[in-house]
Amino acid sequence: MEEFTEKLILPGIGDLHRIGVYEKHGGYTALRKALSMKPDHVIDEVKKSNLRGRGGACFPTGFKWTFMPKQSEKPKYLCANGDESEPGTFKDRQIFEFNPHLFIEGALIAAYAMGISVVYTYVRGEYAAWIRMLQKAVDDATGRGYIGENILGSGFSTRFVVHRGAGAYICGEESALMNSLEGNRGYPRVKPPFPAQNGLWGCPTTINNIETLANIPVIISRGWEWYSKIGEPKQPGTILYGVSGHVNRPGVYELPTGTLLTDLIFRHAGGVPGNKKITAVIPGGSSTKWIRGEQLEGVRMDAESLKAVGTSIGTAGVIVMDEDTDLVSVITRIAHFYHHESCGQCTPCREGCGWLEKILQRFSAGEATAGDIDLLLDVANNIEGNTICALGEAAAWPVQSFVGLFRDELERRVRKTVPEPAYIPPPHLVSSRS
Amino acid sequence: MFSEHNLKKLDDLGKNYPESKPLVLPALWMAQEQFGWISPEVMRYVAGLLNLPVSHVYGVVTFYTMFNTKPVGKYHLQVCTNVSCMLRGGDRLLKHVCDRLQIRKGGTTSDNRITVSEVECLGSCGTAPAVQINDDYHENLSPERLDALLNGLS
């Protein structure tokens, strides 16, 4: 198969963030085209394209849009998720900086397709500079009549609001994001009800990632058939892969889905400094399961190939660790992060994340016992699946995979000087007295 | 307490939402810009302005890490030590700046000029290690480059 090298999201055209330049390169023609189509037809195009969400969960975007009620007495809302807080992920800021109108155009097409009255773009608080860039682009688009009343004479009206977060990983979770936008603590909500029925202020709401929405204009302008042939057919398109850690050229690389992980690391990111060996790779942001260096050959960045090595694509934020890395300190740092970011609603996560961090710290300090390895798994297994939102899994998965892949690393850190105490199972595992 | 400009701005922002509660984050951002930190007095003021219980505003302020609940220096150095920065020397950067300024992380220099905080991922993984000084990102840092940056602060 011929290699697909076109850049659809970040084409590298100078000054593309300026609306005039964007228009000169065909900008906002997809919006015009969409406005001439029936809303259902737009949804259909996106559905047939097989576009999957780029925020980590890989949910089919067009399918998600069909959950929105066609008729609604209440206003309908779209939330564009620019919280981008998953460690290893730094792609949406590139869109805000280099191609903000592509995202705005995609969001407007989505708004038209679903009959949205306000698009709220929630951006993480740290991105103050990128919020200014985005706001400038929104103002420019409003000035040209792409946002507001009776857009391009179509009769369709929608508003566009940029909302700044204030530092909370959990607000990237869609229901926590809605609570935060409503002016509350960013606590995830119990589902059901799902956002399409009961979202912002109890109204039908869809939440899409920034990069996901940036894919919409090209699907509309070039058609689903063309788009669905790019990369891996089950999740087609290009992805903004973020490569960080021990590589010569860290950065964002736009390549088709299903790109070989080794190509990404060696061909594009320039390999490992000093030609050192890779001991571990985190493929999709800190919440995804790790891969051992020896397993990398032949692994492709798509759901199925990554599943075969026990992990997932997440946000496609690839973190590379060379042979000199103290892996235990890295997994301890990740556990610290989830402990810090747990919102505290659910006991398994609030308490469990703290336990994971403390137990891992014992390995770093040389105070761990052999039983602590299984205790780690035990705690992680009891967080997974027992929480309102997926932060529980996000905290458990890296630890579970680390114990599975690098048990030897942990065993080497076990304290050797004192006799081993017997493993006492935590109380919840001891059967009741009856 | 808010300047006329901020009150007007808040009023305009109000048109974006169906009720006043969503203005709590924008109002707290304005307050932090105007006063440098969110004091209990500011929380009461914002609560009054938006017709919300003080306890609600307190709950929001304490949930989000970027709101300073105590005064910070003129320059707030926020050093990322999460994985991608850690792998490229974020930890060393934090230690270096604390040693240089003779403060612990979370602390402020005695002249109230600089506060150093350890923060979670800034989204600068491809340009790691990174430090955010007030609103501005500084990336691809080494201890030497950070020194040069500190020397350049007014």
Interface residues (C-beta under 8 A of the other chain):
Chain A: P75 E84 S85 E86 P87 G88 T89 F90 R93 V118 R124 G125 E126 Y127 A128 A129 R159 V161 H163 R164 G165 A166 G167 A168 Y169 S180 L181 E182 G183 N184 R185 G186 W201 G242 V243 S244 G245 H246 P250 G251 V252 I282 S286 G317 I319 M321 T325 S329 V330 R333 I334 F337 H340 E341 C343
Chain B: N16 Y17 P18 E19 K21 P22 L23 V24 L25 P26 L28 W29 L52 H56 G59 V60 F63 Y64 T65 M66 F67 T81 N82 V83 S84 M86 L87 R88 V119 E120 C121 L122 G123 S124 C125 G126 T127 A128 Q132 D135 D136 Y137
